[in-house]
Amino acid sequence: MHSPSAYPDSFYSRTLSDAVERPALDGDIDTDILVIGGGMAGLATALGLAERGKQVTVIEARQVGWGASGRNGGFVSSGYAAGAGRMVEAVGETQARALNDLTVNALTLIRRRIERYGIDCGPIVEGKLGTLWGDTTESAKANVEMMERVFGEKRELWSEEKVRDLYVTDRYHGGVFNPSGFHFHSLNFTRGIAAAVEQRGGRIYEHTEAHSLRLDKSPKHVVTHGGTITANQVVFCCSGYIGHLEDRLRAATLPVGTFVLLTQPLEPDILETAIRAPYAIADDRAAGDYYRPLPDGRILWGGRVSSNLDPRNLAQDMLGDILTVYPQLAGKVAADVAWPGTMGYATHRMPQIGTFGDGVWYCQGFGGHGMCATTAGGEAIAAGIAGEDERYTLFEPFGLTYAGGILGPYVAQAVYWWWQLGDWWGSRKARRL
Ligand SMILES: Cc1cc2nc3c(=O)[nH]c(=O)nc-3n(C[C@H](O)[C@H](O)[C@H](O)COP(=O)(O)OP(=O)(O)OC[C@H]3O[C@@H](n4cnc5c(N)ncnc54)[C@H](O)[C@@H]3O)c2cc1C
């Protein structure tokens, strides 16, 4: 177990399966394709390109997986942050199916890559349960039917009784089980994909931040502190960490903060008073809890949204969230470490995947549902650049919608309040039933 310095202190950085640190760029280089951003979107794009025989270089401002990709809940499942219903509403059933299929294929590809490249990101625990916080059984039933009819995906509607047998809380009113979802060590997976890029001949520079660009002519120039990169094509994969690098992408990005707590290990008989199954859990509020038990009896508990990434008393507040669901753990569960992460959202909550033309591409905006969808996005961009197909155009109806520009953080804060208000209202209704 190793802990290179750039990562925040977290469950993931404390349990790395390798200690590889990559060099910073030192001097000018040429490459065919440059990917900016070494999260899962950038690395999946790079691996897709390298597997297609392309010459690719990735630059990452910190270390691969330093952003959301190495700090998250570790849940992997098909679909996008927008959710299936919203997607059907926006583009109709046929295109929604085509978009969803990209992520179903990505799920298979992720499993295949873990095997092919020997990525040590386990244990892989099968099954994801979406719990119903309010009495939303009817809409959950309709959703299960739609998943099967429109998308050909199996989901199981679980009764309140069945859910409460496994999760001892009166907060849940049933659940929707997704047997094809799983959870794993997301940072080790991301680092494993980085190693695979290198195995396939790609180059990765860490501690190498792009700070200025010249994209209007070919070849393009991307300037970092260590040197200038000359490239025929450039792909932006900077998500919520894009800062001021590219105006159009920044203006289209809502950076949304969310948090994770790792508890101290609980004795099996104590954990069993609350959680009796190994699945990944996410409740159905807009800003709900997502969590999973770890093999050593700890709980990895995520939730909350805020524009303040350094809230006071984060660990204690998140312990409070656990006790809201499982009050029987009061005095028995203790915090170990808590950390923040930034998600990049578009206003429509679908990823932004496409091209400005003339060799400039982007793959971002995966929001809180990116561990599978980034592989779908990476494949779409790689296939586009390789001239294999134009599946990336499926995302065109969503596009780079304006997310507030310099007012972005205020817009984001308003969105959080809106979500929280909706959740509060849903809870009130559920309590009245
Ligand atoms: C706390 C948390 C929990 C989550 N839980 C889940 C979950 O359980 N399941 C799920 O599917 N999704 C989850 N998500 C969402 C998921 O993690 C993201 O959708 C996904 O990781 C996005 O990947 P990305 O590569 O687009 O962004 P990131 O992983 O954030 O990567 C962007 C990278 O770009 C780099 N960068 C930015 N600017 C520059 C520059 N100028 N030069 C060089 N590099 C640059 C950054 O350093 C960063 O490493 C969660 C997110 C968070 C924050």
The ligand as a Tripos MOL2 file, in Angstrom:
@<TRIPOS>MOLECULE
LIG
   53    58     1     0     0
SMALL
NO_CHARGES

@<TRIPOS>ATOM
      1 C1        -17.2460   12.4230   -4.2100 C.3       1 LIG1
      2 C2        -17.7050   11.8970   -5.5430 C.ar      1 LIG1
      3 C3        -18.4260   10.7070   -5.5870 C.ar      1 LIG1
      4 C4        -18.8200   10.1710   -6.8240 C.ar      1 LIG1
      5 N1        -19.3430    8.9020   -6.8710 N.ar      1 LIG1
      6 C5        -19.5410    8.3020   -8.0740 C.ar      1 LIG1
      7 C6        -19.8940    6.9340   -8.1480 C.ar      1 LIG1
      8 O1        -19.9710    6.2190   -7.1460 O.2       1 LIG1
      9 N2        -20.1230    6.3990   -9.3880 N.ar      1 LIG1
     10 C7        -20.0090    7.1400  -10.5250 C.ar      1 LIG1
     11 O2        -20.2710    6.6260  -11.6250 O.2       1 LIG1
     12 N3        -19.6040    8.4290  -10.4870 N.ar      1 LIG1
     13 C8        -19.3440    9.0080   -9.2920 C.ar      1 LIG1
     14 N4        -18.8970   10.2990   -9.2470 N.ar      1 LIG1
     15 C9        -18.6630   10.9900  -10.5110 C.3       1 LIG1
     16 C10       -17.4040   10.5080  -11.2280 C.3       1 LIG1
     17 O3        -16.3440   10.3860  -10.3030 O.3       1 LIG1
     18 C11       -17.0760   11.5030  -12.3430 C.3       1 LIG1
     19 O4        -18.1840   11.6360  -13.2000 O.3       1 LIG1
     20 C12       -15.8860   11.0610  -13.1840 C.3       1 LIG1
     21 O5        -14.8150   10.6790  -12.3650 O.3       1 LIG1
     22 C13       -15.4920   12.1980  -14.1240 C.3       1 LIG1
     23 O6        -14.2480   11.9030  -14.7090 O.3       1 LIG1
     24 P1        -13.4640   13.0500  -15.4840 P.3       1 LIG1
     25 O7        -12.2500   12.4500  -16.0360 O.co2     1 LIG1
     26 O8        -14.4230   13.7240  -16.3920 O.co2     1 LIG1
     27 O9        -13.1120   14.1210  -14.3490 O.3       1 LIG1
     28 P2        -11.9820   14.1090  -13.2340 P.3       1 LIG1
     29 O10       -11.7710   12.7540  -12.6830 O.co2     1 LIG1
     30 O11       -12.3340   15.1810  -12.2710 O.co2     1 LIG1
     31 O12       -10.6580   14.4700  -14.0220 O.3       1 LIG1
     32 C14       -10.3810   15.7410  -14.5460 C.3       1 LIG1
     33 C15        -8.8680   15.8900  -14.4890 C.3       1 LIG1
     34 O13        -8.4590   16.9870  -15.2820 O.3       1 LIG1
     35 C16        -7.3030   17.5250  -14.7100 C.3       1 LIG1
     36 N5         -7.1170   18.8770  -15.2380 N.ar      1 LIG1
     37 C17        -7.9740   19.9360  -15.1410 C.ar      1 LIG1
     38 N6         -7.4480   21.0240  -15.7310 N.ar      1 LIG1
     39 C18        -6.2530   20.6390  -16.2500 C.ar      1 LIG1
     40 C19        -5.2350   21.3300  -16.9870 C.ar      1 LIG1
     41 N7         -5.3440   22.6340  -17.2880 N.pl3     1 LIG1
     42 N8         -4.1380   20.6410  -17.3560 N.ar      1 LIG1
     43 C20        -3.9970   19.3290  -17.0530 C.ar      1 LIG1
     44 N9         -4.9230   18.6240  -16.3310 N.ar      1 LIG1
     45 C21        -6.0360   19.2820  -15.9490 C.ar      1 LIG1
     46 C22        -7.6120   17.5020  -13.2140 C.3       1 LIG1
     47 O14        -6.4500   17.5940  -12.4390 O.3       1 LIG1
     48 C23        -8.3420   16.1700  -13.0790 C.3       1 LIG1
     49 O15        -7.4890   15.1220  -12.6720 O.3       1 LIG1
     50 C24       -18.5380   10.8830   -8.0320 C.ar      1 LIG1
     51 C25       -17.8560   12.0940   -7.9730 C.ar      1 LIG1
     52 C26       -17.4310   12.6030   -6.7490 C.ar      1 LIG1
     53 C27       -16.6690   13.8950   -6.7100 C.3       1 LIG1
@<TRIPOS>BOND
     1     1     2 1
     2     2     3 ar
     3     2    52 ar
     4     3     4 ar
     5     4     5 ar
     6     4    50 ar
     7     5     6 ar
     8     6     7 ar
     9     6    13 1
    10     7     8 2
    11     7     9 ar
    12     9    10 ar
    13    10    11 2
    14    10    12 ar
    15    12    13 ar
    16    13    14 ar
    17    14    15 1
    18    14    50 ar
    19    15    16 1
    20    16    17 1
    21    16    18 1
    22    18    19 1
    23    18    20 1
    24    20    21 1
    25    20    22 1
    26    22    23 1
    27    23    24 1
    28    24    25 2
    29    24    26 1
    30    24    27 1
    31    27    28 1
    32    28    29 2
    33    28    30 1
    34    28    31 1
    35    31    32 1
    36    32    33 1
    37    33    34 1
    38    33    48 1
    39    34    35 1
    40    35    36 1
    41    35    46 1
    42    36    37 ar
    43    36    45 ar
    44    37    38 ar
    45    38    39 ar
    46    39    40 ar
    47    39    45 ar
    48    40    41 1
    49    40    42 ar
    50    42    43 ar
    51    43    44 ar
    52    44    45 ar
    53    46    47 1
    54    46    48 1
    55    48    49 1
    56    50    51 ar
    57    51    52 ar
    58    52    53 1
@<TRIPOS>SUBSTRUCTURE
     1 LIG1         1 GROUP 0 **** ****
